[in-house]
């Protein structure tokens, strides 16, 4: 039997390699009891006793989280507002393009990026509203998407790419999506989930004046979404060693502000090789229970750092 969470399955398997006893408390709820020598720790996915309840609630509220960082002198925070109905919108002062998403929930689902007119705004609002009664309206920055994962004194960075397909001689976009899904379904590690054709994909294609029956131009890459979460069929590239050291220090600073030893911070960078600045960086979200499969192929290192945080000196030997 397996847990419903990728992180829980990895932690359960890897802990045993270090002599840490792992007992499944609930497969459905992803609860594991870890025991090493005299010490016991409960873990749920990547949430541990270090996951502060109050700070976790702040992370869960996308508007409050950004406001909290702004109040603690973290610069370059996106402008945003929260609304519960379209009657609250000051249409004359909306500056497109914008991002629309539920005020709560993680994973990038129900997020609409690149909204550029009133009709798209209304449609995106209804999508987000179905999932949470408050909807976040946020300015959009056209930079690359990165996830910084802080675990104690260790950091992992990945560049996140939206779902996309690339020209393949005579295949249509629909055929390319089918081929990509076949490849994903046959992969042993099941890192990427199959791409689904939803309203956001259809809107993206329409904005590019193409359809599912279009054959891409030679060497052309077609992006199917703008948000880059794995849960919305994106993928990720390891970027820790390519990241400017000052940007890593900023992630550690945010972890300290949030008083959390395991935390993920989502940034947009124009150039991650350069230092975070007004013209080269913005914080968009923070996450208290981060996904570890985003950090492929370094998931085992991530798990090792979590175990080391819970049981110091328990993972001193290497693979």
N, C-alpha and C positions, 0 to 999 in steps of 0.2 A: 504494500500500500504506500502511496506517496502523498505528500502535502500538496495543497492547492497552490502554494507559492514556490517559485523557482528558488528564491533565497533560502527558504526553510529547508528544501531538499538538499541544497549545497551545504548549508551549515550542518545539517544532520549527518551527511556523509563525511565531510572533511573533519569534523570534530573527533570522530573515531580514529582517524589517522594520527592524531596527536595524543591519543590515550585519554581523551575526554569522553566520559560516558554521556550518551545522548538518549533520552527517553521521550518518545512521542506522547505528549499529554493530550493533544487533539489534532488529528490530521486536518480536519475540516477548518479549524480555527488557526492552524499554523503555530501552535504552541509547542515548544520543546523545553524540557528540563535538561540542563547541562550540569555535569558534576565532574570536578577535578580535585582530587585529594579531599580536603575537608570542605571545600567551597561549592555552593550550588547557585546557579543562575537560571532564571526563566528568560526565554527569548521568543518573540513573535515576529517572524520575518526578520527585519533588521532593527526592530524596536527592543530596547533593553532597559535596565534600570537607569541607564544614563539618559533615556528619552524623557525629558522633563515634561510633565503633563501640561502645565500652563504654556510653556514655550511651544509644545506640540500643537496646542489649540491655535496659537498665533500662526504657526506655519500653515495650518489647515485653512486659514482665512487669507486668501490671496491679497485682498485689499489691506487688511490689518498688518500682514507680514511686511509688505513694502513700506507702509507708514511707519512701522516700528524701526526699520532700518534707517529711514529718513530722519526719524527723531534721534537716532544715535549717530548722526553725522556721516552716514554713508552717502556719498555723492552719486550723481547720475542715476536717479531713480525715476522710472517712467511716471508720467502724469496719468492719473486714472480717477474714475468716479464709479460709484455703485448706484444702480437704479433697480426699481422693482416693476416699473411699467414704462411703456413708451411715452406716456403722457408727461413724464419727467424730463424728456430729452429736449435740450435747447438746440434745435436743428440748425439754426443759423450759425452757431459757434462750434459745430463739429468740424474738426480738422482731419480729413482723411489722408492716408489710410489709417485704419485703427484695428485693434484686436478686440474681440468680444468673447467672453468665456464666463462660466459659472463662478461665483465668488468663492465657492468651495469645490473640493474634489481635486484629485491628482491624476496624472497620466496623459494629459493632453486631449482627452476625449471631450467632445462638445465645444471645442475651441475653434473659432473662425478667425483666420488671419488674412490681412490684406483687404478688409472691407473698405469699399471706395465710394459707395453711394447709399442713399436712403433705403432703397429696396433691399439691398444686401444687408444693411443694418437690421431691418425689421426681420428678415429671415433668420439671421444669425442670433438675434435676440431670442426668438422663439425656440431655437435649438438649445441654447444655454438655459433658458427659463424652464424647460422640461426637467432639467436635472437639479436645479436649485432656484429658489424663489428670488434670490438676489443675483444680479448680473453685473459683471465688471466690464467697464468700457475703458480701454487703455490705448495710449499712443503706440504706434508701431515704429520700430527701428529696423532697417533692412541690413542687419549684420549677421554674422555666423553664430550659431547656437552651440554653447558649451555647457557641460555638466561638471562641476567640481565636487568631488566627494571627499569630505574630511572625516577621518577616523582617528581620534586621538591626535597624534603628531604626524600622521601619514596623510598624503593627499593623492587622489587619482583624478585625472582629467580626461574627458572624452569630447570629441566634436560630434555633434548630433546632426544627421542629415535627414531631411524629409523623405517620405516615400517617393521613389522615382524609377523610371525605366529608360533604357537607352536604345537607340536605333539598332535594328537587327535586320538589315536588308529589306525584306518585303513584309514584315509583320506589322499589323495594326497595333494601336495602343492596347486594345482589349486583348489581343493575342499575346502581347508582351507581358501584360499583367498576369495572364494565365501561366505563361512560361516561368515567370518569376515566382509565382505561388507554388508551382510544381517543384521548383528548386528549393524553396523554403520548407515545404512539407517533407521533402526527402532528406533534408539535412539532419545529421545525427544529433547535433546539439540543440536543435529546435530553438535557436536564438531568436529568429525573426518569425513573427506571426504572419499568416497570409494577408495580402492586401485586399481590402473590401472597397467596393465602389459605392460611396455614399454621397450625400448632398454636397459635402465640401469638395470631394474629388470632381464632381460634375461642375461645380462652380469654378474650380481652378482651370478645368479644360475649356470651359466657356470663355473665361477671361483671356485665354491664350488663342481664342478663335479656332479651336480644334475640337474633335469629338473622339469617342472611343474607336471609331472606324478610321481615324487618321493614321497614315503611315509617317512616322517621324522622318525628318530630313537626315541626311548622312551625318553620322556621329552625334546627332542631337540627343540631349538628355531632357526628358519631360518630367517635371516635378508635379506630383499628384496632390500634394498638400504643401502648406508652408510651415506648420508646426512639426517639430522633428522628434516627437516622442516614439519610443519603441511600440507603445500601445496603439499608436496610430500608424504603424507599419514602417516607421523610419529605421535607420540603422546608425551605427556609431563607429568612430575611428579613434584609437588610442592616441592621446595628445599630451600626456603628462610631461614628457621630456622636451616638448616643443613650446611649452608655456613659459612666459616671462615669470621670473621668480617673484616679482612684486605682485603679480596677479595671484599667485599662490598665497602670499602673505595676507592679501586682502580676504581671501576665503577663510583663512585661519582667524582673522580679525572678526569676521561675521559669525563664525562658530563661537567665538568667545562672547560676543555680544548676545547671542542667543543662549549662551550657557549650555551648549550641547556638544557632546563628544563624538556623536555620529550625526552628520547633517550633510545634505546636498544643496548646493547653491547653483542656480541656473543663470548664466551670463550670456550676453550678446557682445561679441567683439568684432571690430572692424579688422583688427590684426592682433591676434593673441600673442604674437611674438613681441609685441610692444606693450609698454606699461599702461595699465588702466588709467584713463583720463576722460575729460569731458567729450573729446572727439574720438574716443577709442574704447568705450566700454559702458555697459549698463547692466544692472542687476534686475532680473525679471521675476524670479521666484525662489523660495527656499522650501526644502522638503525634509520632514523629520523621520520618515521611514523610506529611505531611498532604495531603488532597485539596484541589484548588483549585476544583473546580466547585461546592463548597459555598458559595463566595463570589460566586456569580452575583448581579448582573451585573458584578462587578468582577474577573473572572478575568484579564483582560488586564493590569490594574494589578498583580495578584499576580505574574504572569509577569514583568512589567517589573522589579519589585523583586528577584526572584530573579536575573535577568540582571544587574542593577546590582550585586548583591552579588558575583557571580562576576567581572564585568568592570566595575569602577568607571568612571564617566563615559562608558559606552558607550550609554546610553539618555537622553542629555540632551535630545533633541528629543522633542516630544509628538506624538500622533496629529493 
